[in-house]
Amino acid sequence: MGYLARAAFLMDRVMARFGLEGRAFVALLSSFACAIPGIMATRTLPSAKDRLATMMAAPLMTCSARLPVYVLLIGLLVDPSVKAGPFGAQGLVMFGLYLLGAVSAMLAAWVFKKLGDRHGQPVPFFMELPPYRLPAPRAVLAAMWSSAHAFLRKCSTVIVATSVVLWLLLNLPLHGDAQLRAAGVDTTDSVAVSAYTVDHSYAAGLGRLVAPVFDPLGFDWRINVGVLSAQGARETFVATLGQVAAAEDPEAPDQALQAMTYPDGPRAGEPVFTAPTIAALLVYFVYALQCMATVAVLRRETGTWRWPLIVFTYLTVLAWLMAYLARTVTVVLGG
């Protein structure tokens, strides 16, 4: 005990360059695990404007929910054998994503602080430094149980429910044998039947409906469905692509994912997961606010829907713009 108070004291000068004080560092540091405790930790900030600016920036910190998405996409983008000196290229890309999120969070906090406090005076930083203490075992167990309980509740509700809904959307409507034969599908080939069902499912229709928004980023309808499902919880993006890949090749879904091509349109037959598309996806997940629990906590902490709507809108627009920039740069560099 006492370490975070001293960390806040040591970081105060660095945070002041972005218009915040040292205690904001603790809130942003907590957001690496999840934005929700980071937003709740802003209660310790004495300035309402500092608190608001920190809450607007907290969702940009790389939370644990992004890791499954990053691991999947980096695995598709970077060969595990590639190294940059003594470091693996995959690890460097992961570090770069963490760094991009942290720098973006600090810049966002600075912008919101400037917009909300153009004529105000900085609040002096006062903080009592408690003595070092070993945490009580009961407190440690309580904190561990609280975190584990929150994760299990999220898995058993949001993620499972979203996965079930996605499965239904990917497998409905049902197609009879006569309809399949009329479409030229071999009804004795389960893989062909499954692929046809997914390509003509409600999910496919939803993905094609939003295609004009995501086409400039190189996303096809399958990625679009994954991005939309991730609004509930980012982890469901991986589950969505897993279900789609398993429908195309249940024996080797990982190979089916890598070999996935655009089914129609001007890019028909071209690979989906090219370097520009993966780069756009990675950057999109760095910035997009894809966690409805975070939106709900923002509503509770601010007492209004105004700020949750502002942060959701600005992060969604920023995610699209930065993803488009990442794709353009990758194409120019010959990716």
LINKA-V805319 format. One record per residue. RES is the residue in one letter. PHI is phi in degrees with one decimal (NA if undefined). PSI is psi as a letter, one per 40 degrees, with the letter a starting at -180 (NA if undefined). D_LAST is the distance of its C-alpha to the last C-alpha in Angstrom with 2 decimals. Layout:
res=RES phi=PHI psi=PSI d_last=D_LAST
res=RES phi=PHI psi=PSI d_last=D_LAST
This chain:
res=M phi=NA psi=i d_last=47.89
res=G phi=98.5 psi=e d_last=47.63
res=Y phi=-71.3 psi=d d_last=44.21
res=L phi=-66.6 psi=d d_last=42.35
res=A phi=-62.4 psi=d d_last=45.05
res=R phi=-72.8 psi=d d_last=44.59
res=A phi=-63.2 psi=d d_last=40.79
res=A phi=-61.6 psi=d d_last=41.37
res=F phi=-65.5 psi=d d_last=43.76
res=L phi=-68.1 psi=d d_last=41.44
res=M phi=-89.3 psi=e d_last=38.49
res=D phi=-60.0 psi=d d_last=40.65
res=R phi=-66.1 psi=d d_last=39.98
res=V phi=-67.0 psi=d d_last=36.18
res=M phi=-66.2 psi=d d_last=36.38
res=A phi=-63.1 psi=d d_last=38.78
res=R phi=-67.3 psi=e d_last=36.12
res=F phi=-108.7 psi=e d_last=34.50
res=G phi=82.7 psi=e d_last=37.89
res=L phi=-113.7 psi=i d_last=38.53
res=E phi=-115.4 psi=i d_last=40.90
res=G phi=-60.0 psi=d d_last=40.65
res=R phi=-65.3 psi=d d_last=41.46
res=A phi=-65.6 psi=d d_last=38.28
res=F phi=-61.6 psi=d d_last=36.39
res=V phi=-63.7 psi=d d_last=38.10
res=A phi=-63.9 psi=d d_last=37.09
res=L phi=-69.3 psi=d d_last=33.41
res=L phi=-63.3 psi=d d_last=33.57
res=S phi=-63.6 psi=d d_last=35.09
res=S phi=-71.1 psi=e d_last=32.21
res=F phi=-64.9 psi=d d_last=29.91
res=A phi=-79.2 psi=d d_last=31.96
res=C phi=-164.9 psi=i d_last=32.37
res=A phi=-67.7 psi=d d_last=32.64
res=I phi=-64.7 psi=d d_last=36.08
res=P phi=-64.6 psi=d d_last=38.01
res=G phi=-64.6 psi=d d_last=36.19
res=I phi=-66.4 psi=d d_last=37.46
res=M phi=-67.6 psi=d d_last=40.89
res=A phi=-70.0 psi=e d_last=40.99
res=T phi=-69.0 psi=e d_last=41.00
res=R phi=-61.5 psi=d d_last=44.68
res=T phi=-77.5 psi=e d_last=45.54
res=L phi=-80.0 psi=h d_last=44.48
res=P phi=-73.4 psi=d d_last=47.63
res=S phi=-93.5 psi=h d_last=45.94
res=A phi=-63.5 psi=d d_last=45.03
res=K phi=-71.6 psi=d d_last=42.44
res=D phi=-64.3 psi=d d_last=40.80
res=R phi=-63.0 psi=d d_last=40.83
res=L phi=-65.1 psi=d d_last=39.23
res=A phi=-61.8 psi=d d_last=36.46
res=T phi=-68.3 psi=d d_last=35.72
res=M phi=-64.6 psi=d d_last=35.70
res=M phi=-68.9 psi=d d_last=33.23
res=A phi=-96.5 psi=d d_last=30.82
res=A phi=-55.7 psi=d d_last=31.48
res=P phi=-63.7 psi=e d_last=29.16
res=L phi=-81.8 psi=e d_last=26.12
res=M phi=-67.1 psi=i d_last=26.91
res=T phi=-72.7 psi=h d_last=24.93
res=C phi=-83.8 psi=i d_last=27.57
res=S phi=-66.3 psi=d d_last=27.95
res=A phi=-67.0 psi=d d_last=27.21
res=R phi=-78.0 psi=d d_last=23.51
res=L phi=-59.8 psi=d d_last=23.29
res=P phi=-58.5 psi=d d_last=23.32
res=V phi=-67.3 psi=d d_last=20.42
res=Y phi=-61.2 psi=d d_last=18.41
res=V phi=-61.0 psi=d d_last=19.44
res=L phi=-62.5 psi=d d_last=18.45
res=L phi=-72.2 psi=d d_last=14.94
res=I phi=-66.0 psi=d d_last=14.20
res=G phi=-62.7 psi=d d_last=15.69
res=L phi=-77.2 psi=d d_last=13.32
res=L phi=-88.0 psi=d d_last=10.17
res=V phi=-117.7 psi=h d_last=11.58
res=D phi=-67.1 psi=h d_last=13.89
res=P phi=-63.1 psi=e d_last=17.32
res=S phi=-83.5 psi=e d_last=18.16
res=V phi=-74.9 psi=h d_last=15.56
res=K phi=-129.6 psi=i d_last=17.53
res=A phi=-120.6 psi=g d_last=17.53
res=G phi=69.5 psi=b d_last=21.13
res=P phi=-82.0 psi=e d_last=23.50
res=F phi=-105.4 psi=i d_last=21.20
res=G phi=-73.9 psi=i d_last=18.98
res=A phi=-63.9 psi=d d_last=15.33
res=Q phi=-62.2 psi=d d_last=15.99
res=G phi=-64.3 psi=d d_last=19.00
res=L phi=-66.9 psi=d d_last=17.36
res=V phi=-64.2 psi=d d_last=14.87
res=M phi=-61.5 psi=d d_last=18.07
res=F phi=-62.1 psi=d d_last=19.98
res=G phi=-62.5 psi=d d_last=17.52
res=L phi=-67.3 psi=d d_last=17.96
res=Y phi=-61.0 psi=d d_last=21.70
res=L phi=-65.1 psi=d d_last=21.77
res=L phi=-61.5 psi=d d_last=19.97
res=G phi=-63.8 psi=d d_last=22.53
res=A phi=-66.3 psi=d d_last=25.44
res=V phi=-64.1 psi=d d_last=24.71
res=S phi=-63.6 psi=d d_last=24.23
res=A phi=-63.5 psi=d d_last=27.50
res=M phi=-66.0 psi=d d_last=29.38
res=L phi=-67.2 psi=d d_last=28.28
res=A phi=-63.8 psi=d d_last=29.25
res=A phi=-62.0 psi=d d_last=32.59
res=W phi=-63.6 psi=d d_last=33.21
res=V phi=-64.4 psi=d d_last=32.65
res=F phi=-67.2 psi=d d_last=34.92
res=K phi=-67.3 psi=d d_last=37.47
res=K phi=-66.4 psi=d d_last=37.64
res=L phi=-67.7 psi=d d_last=38.00
res=G phi=-93.9 psi=e d_last=40.70
res=D phi=-141.9 psi=f d_last=42.60
res=R phi=-67.9 psi=d d_last=42.55
res=H phi=-122.2 psi=e d_last=46.20
res=G phi=-85.6 psi=i d_last=46.84
res=Q phi=-105.6 psi=i d_last=47.72
res=P phi=-64.6 psi=i d_last=45.87
res=V phi=-84.7 psi=h d_last=47.74
res=P phi=-59.9 psi=i d_last=48.94
res=F phi=-92.8 psi=h d_last=47.47
res=F phi=-123.2 psi=h d_last=50.23
res=M phi=-156.3 psi=h d_last=49.71
res=E phi=-80.8 psi=h d_last=52.06
res=L phi=-94.4 psi=h d_last=50.79
res=P phi=-72.6 psi=i d_last=52.21
res=P phi=-68.4 psi=i d_last=53.34
res=Y phi=-65.8 psi=h d_last=51.22
res=R phi=-140.8 psi=i d_last=52.15
res=L phi=-75.4 psi=h d_last=51.09
res=P phi=-65.8 psi=i d_last=49.95
res=A phi=-68.8 psi=h d_last=52.53
res=P phi=-53.8 psi=d d_last=51.60
res=R phi=-64.2 psi=d d_last=52.51
res=A phi=-66.7 psi=d d_last=50.10
res=V phi=-64.2 psi=d d_last=47.25
res=L phi=-64.4 psi=d d_last=48.01
res=A phi=-64.5 psi=d d_last=48.26
res=A phi=-66.0 psi=d d_last=44.86
res=M phi=-64.2 psi=d d_last=43.31
res=W phi=-65.7 psi=d d_last=45.02
res=S phi=-60.8 psi=d d_last=43.99
res=S phi=-67.3 psi=d d_last=40.28
res=A phi=-65.6 psi=d d_last=40.57
res=H phi=-64.2 psi=d d_last=42.60
res=A phi=-63.2 psi=d d_last=40.13
res=F phi=-66.8 psi=d d_last=37.25
res=L phi=-64.5 psi=d d_last=39.42
res=R phi=-65.4 psi=d d_last=40.54
res=K phi=-66.2 psi=d d_last=36.99
res=C phi=-65.0 psi=d d_last=36.10
res=S phi=-82.2 psi=e d_last=39.32
res=T phi=-117.9 psi=c d_last=39.16
res=V phi=-62.6 psi=d d_last=35.95
res=I phi=-68.9 psi=d d_last=33.47
res=V phi=-64.2 psi=d d_last=35.89
res=A phi=-62.1 psi=d d_last=37.07
res=T phi=-64.7 psi=d d_last=33.60
res=S phi=-64.4 psi=d d_last=32.66
res=V phi=-65.2 psi=d d_last=35.91
res=V phi=-61.9 psi=d d_last=35.36
res=L phi=-64.0 psi=d d_last=31.86
res=W phi=-60.5 psi=d d_last=33.39
res=L phi=-63.9 psi=d d_last=36.00
res=L phi=-64.6 psi=d d_last=33.62
res=L phi=-81.5 psi=e d_last=31.52
res=N phi=-118.1 psi=e d_last=34.71
res=L phi=-117.8 psi=i d_last=36.83
res=P phi=-78.2 psi=i d_last=38.39
res=L phi=-75.5 psi=i d_last=40.00
res=H phi=-120.0 psi=h d_last=39.99
res=G phi=-75.4 psi=i d_last=43.06
res=D phi=-61.3 psi=d d_last=43.24
res=A phi=-63.7 psi=d d_last=44.48
res=Q phi=-67.5 psi=d d_last=41.54
res=L phi=-66.0 psi=d d_last=39.07
res=R phi=-66.4 psi=d d_last=40.88
res=A phi=-64.3 psi=d d_last=40.95
res=A phi=-87.7 psi=e d_last=37.16
res=G phi=82.5 psi=f d_last=37.00
res=V phi=-95.9 psi=h d_last=36.13
res=D phi=-74.1 psi=h d_last=37.87
res=T phi=-68.4 psi=e d_last=39.83
res=T phi=-87.1 psi=e d_last=40.38
res=D phi=-99.0 psi=h d_last=36.66
res=S phi=-63.3 psi=d d_last=35.99
res=V phi=-66.8 psi=d d_last=32.21
res=A phi=-64.6 psi=d d_last=32.26
res=V phi=-64.0 psi=d d_last=34.65
res=S phi=-63.9 psi=d d_last=32.58
res=A phi=-64.7 psi=d d_last=29.38
res=Y phi=-64.7 psi=d d_last=31.44
res=T phi=-61.3 psi=d d_last=33.05
res=V phi=-65.8 psi=d d_last=29.84
res=D phi=-70.1 psi=e d_last=28.39
res=H phi=-118.2 psi=f d_last=31.70
res=S phi=-90.1 psi=i d_last=32.39
res=Y phi=-62.6 psi=d d_last=33.14
res=A phi=-62.4 psi=d d_last=29.88
res=A phi=-62.6 psi=d d_last=27.98
res=G phi=-62.8 psi=d d_last=30.10
res=L phi=-66.4 psi=d d_last=29.36
res=G phi=-64.1 psi=d d_last=25.59
res=R phi=-74.3 psi=d d_last=25.84
res=L phi=-63.8 psi=d d_last=28.23
res=V phi=-94.4 psi=e d_last=25.76
res=A phi=-54.8 psi=d d_last=22.88
res=P phi=-58.0 psi=d d_last=23.31
res=V phi=-74.5 psi=d d_last=22.58
res=F phi=-102.8 psi=e d_last=19.31
res=D phi=-55.2 psi=d d_last=17.99
res=P phi=-61.7 psi=e d_last=16.16
res=L phi=-90.1 psi=e d_last=14.18
res=G phi=88.3 psi=e d_last=13.27
res=F phi=-80.3 psi=i d_last=16.01
res=D phi=-100.8 psi=a d_last=18.44
res=W phi=-63.9 psi=d d_last=22.10
res=R phi=-68.4 psi=d d_last=21.80
res=I phi=-67.7 psi=d d_last=19.44
res=N phi=-59.0 psi=d d_last=21.74
res=V phi=-63.1 psi=d d_last=24.73
res=G phi=-63.3 psi=d d_last=23.26
res=V phi=-64.9 psi=d d_last=22.58
res=L phi=-66.8 psi=d d_last=26.11
res=S phi=-66.5 psi=d d_last=27.71
res=A phi=-70.1 psi=e d_last=26.21
res=Q phi=-63.0 psi=d d_last=28.42
res=G phi=-77.5 psi=d d_last=31.27
res=A phi=-160.6 psi=h d_last=29.59
res=R phi=-60.1 psi=d d_last=25.95
res=E phi=-61.6 psi=d d_last=26.57
res=T phi=-68.6 psi=e d_last=27.31
res=F phi=-60.6 psi=d d_last=23.66
res=V phi=-66.4 psi=d d_last=23.41
res=A phi=-63.7 psi=d d_last=26.72
res=T phi=-64.3 psi=d d_last=25.71
res=L phi=-63.6 psi=d d_last=22.66
res=G phi=-64.5 psi=d d_last=24.96
res=Q phi=-66.0 psi=d d_last=27.62
res=V phi=-65.7 psi=d d_last=25.42
res=A phi=-65.8 psi=d d_last=23.95
res=A phi=-66.7 psi=d d_last=27.51
res=A phi=-67.7 psi=d d_last=28.80
res=E phi=-81.9 psi=d d_last=26.56
res=D phi=-153.9 psi=g d_last=27.25
res=P phi=-65.7 psi=d d_last=29.79
res=E phi=-80.3 psi=d d_last=29.92
res=A phi=-143.0 psi=g d_last=26.26
res=P phi=-63.6 psi=d d_last=24.58
res=D phi=-66.5 psi=d d_last=21.74
res=Q phi=-69.5 psi=d d_last=20.83
res=A phi=-64.9 psi=d d_last=21.41
res=L phi=-66.0 psi=d d_last=18.96
res=Q phi=-67.6 psi=d d_last=16.12
res=A phi=-91.1 psi=e d_last=17.31
res=M phi=-63.1 psi=h d_last=17.81
res=T phi=-124.8 psi=i d_last=17.19
res=Y phi=-69.1 psi=h d_last=18.11
res=P phi=-76.7 psi=d d_last=21.88
res=D phi=-154.3 psi=a d_last=22.54
res=G phi=85.2 psi=a d_last=21.60
res=P phi=-65.8 psi=e d_last=19.43
res=R phi=-100.6 psi=e d_last=16.57
res=A phi=-51.8 psi=h d_last=19.22
res=G phi=90.4 psi=e d_last=18.32
res=E phi=-82.7 psi=i d_last=14.52
res=P phi=-62.2 psi=i d_last=13.12
res=V phi=-78.5 psi=d d_last=13.43
res=F phi=-90.9 psi=g d_last=11.53
res=T phi=-87.0 psi=i d_last=7.89
res=A phi=-58.3 psi=d d_last=5.45
res=P phi=-61.7 psi=d d_last=6.18
res=T phi=-68.2 psi=d d_last=9.68
res=I phi=-65.4 psi=d d_last=10.28
res=A phi=-61.1 psi=d d_last=9.45
res=A phi=-64.0 psi=d d_last=11.80
res=L phi=-64.3 psi=d d_last=14.24
res=L phi=-59.3 psi=d d_last=14.53
res=V phi=-67.7 psi=d d_last=15.25
res=Y phi=-60.4 psi=d d_last=17.54
res=F phi=-72.7 psi=d d_last=19.52
res=V phi=-63.9 psi=d d_last=19.90
res=Y phi=-102.5 psi=d d_last=21.80
res=A phi=-67.5 psi=h d_last=23.39
res=L phi=-88.5 psi=g d_last=27.03
res=Q phi=-115.8 psi=g d_last=27.18
res=C phi=-157.8 psi=h d_last=30.53
res=M phi=-67.9 psi=d d_last=33.74
res=A phi=-64.2 psi=d d_last=35.82
res=T phi=-65.9 psi=d d_last=34.43
res=V phi=-60.8 psi=d d_last=35.35
res=A phi=-64.6 psi=d d_last=38.81
res=V phi=-68.5 psi=d d_last=39.35
res=L phi=-60.1 psi=d d_last=38.38
res=R phi=-62.8 psi=d d_last=40.97
res=R phi=-70.4 psi=d d_last=43.56
res=E phi=-75.8 psi=d d_last=43.00
res=T phi=-92.6 psi=e d_last=43.00
res=G phi=75.4 psi=e d_last=45.67
res=T phi=-154.0 psi=i d_last=44.02
res=W phi=-85.1 psi=e d_last=41.21
res=R phi=-61.5 psi=d d_last=40.27
res=W phi=-71.6 psi=d d_last=38.05
res=P phi=-57.6 psi=d d_last=36.27
res=L phi=-68.2 psi=d d_last=35.42
res=I phi=-64.4 psi=d d_last=34.25
res=V phi=-68.5 psi=d d_last=31.95
res=F phi=-64.5 psi=d d_last=30.59
res=T phi=-68.6 psi=d d_last=29.97
res=Y phi=-68.5 psi=d d_last=28.41
res=L phi=-73.6 psi=d d_last=26.05
res=T phi=-66.2 psi=d d_last=24.99
res=V phi=-64.4 psi=d d_last=24.37
res=L phi=-63.4 psi=d d_last=22.60
res=A phi=-61.8 psi=d d_last=20.35
res=W phi=-64.5 psi=d d_last=19.37
res=L phi=-64.9 psi=d d_last=18.85
res=M phi=-69.4 psi=d d_last=16.81
res=A phi=-65.5 psi=d d_last=14.59
res=Y phi=-64.1 psi=d d_last=14.14
res=L phi=-63.7 psi=d d_last=13.43
res=A phi=-63.6 psi=d d_last=10.80
res=R phi=-65.4 psi=d d_last=9.01
res=T phi=-62.5 psi=d d_last=9.72
res=V phi=-62.9 psi=d d_last=8.63
res=T phi=-63.8 psi=d d_last=5.08
res=V phi=-64.7 psi=d d_last=5.31
res=V phi=-63.4 psi=d d_last=7.43
res=L phi=-77.7 psi=e d_last=5.73
res=G phi=88.1 psi=f d_last=3.79
res=G phi=-74.5 psi=NA d_last=0.00
